[in-house]
Amino acid sequence: MTAIRARLAHMGIFVRDRAKMVKFYEDVLGLMVTDEGDPGSGTYLTFMSADPDEHHQVVLVTGRPEDNGFNPINQVSFLINSLAELREVHQRALANGATAMRTVSHGNAWSIYFLDPEGNRLEAYMHTPFYVPQPHGETLDLSKSDDQILHETEATCAKSPGFMPRETFAAKVAARLAN
């Protein structure tokens, strides 16, 4: 069994007033918008980071109702090290009662999303060597080899405007953060 040491990496928060929340995270924590868009689900996603090596540390998700009984946490995300670990987390999660398992290639990350036994949404993911504007999502087939997944991801993402190597994106974010 692979030893996994996942690191808390980012979280998604449902918000009511996106502009107000973007300003708050910019002004208070020095985060900047790295990407934003509508994935076609009726919500708007705003990705923010203060770390050139992390595409996002916070995702603001529109759609939070006025009712205070609503859980504002969209998801909690854990960074892992390899596709082997991603496959292992996938198997362990299912064996331990996880539901709603979804595997996704975001182009810049390979992810699995699932609900823990009490219904909290979790993500385990790893970075890819690529950047593609977000939101972006393709089905990820973890039964394929690492090389197949890498080449298919690159081929799919290379067709998207804004595609670039991860290092180029990180350098651009670093330059923007330096201003």
Buried (B, 14 or more C-beta within 10 A) or exposed (E): EEEBEBEEBBBBBBBEEBEEBBEBBBEEEEBBBBBBEEEEEEBBBBBBBBBBEBBBBBBBBBBBEEEEEEEEEBBBBBBBBEBEBBBBBBEBBEEEEBEEEBBBBBBBBBBBBBBBEEEEBBBBBBBBEBBBBBBBBBEBEEEEEEEEBBEBBBEBBEEBEEBBEBEEBBEBBEEEBEE
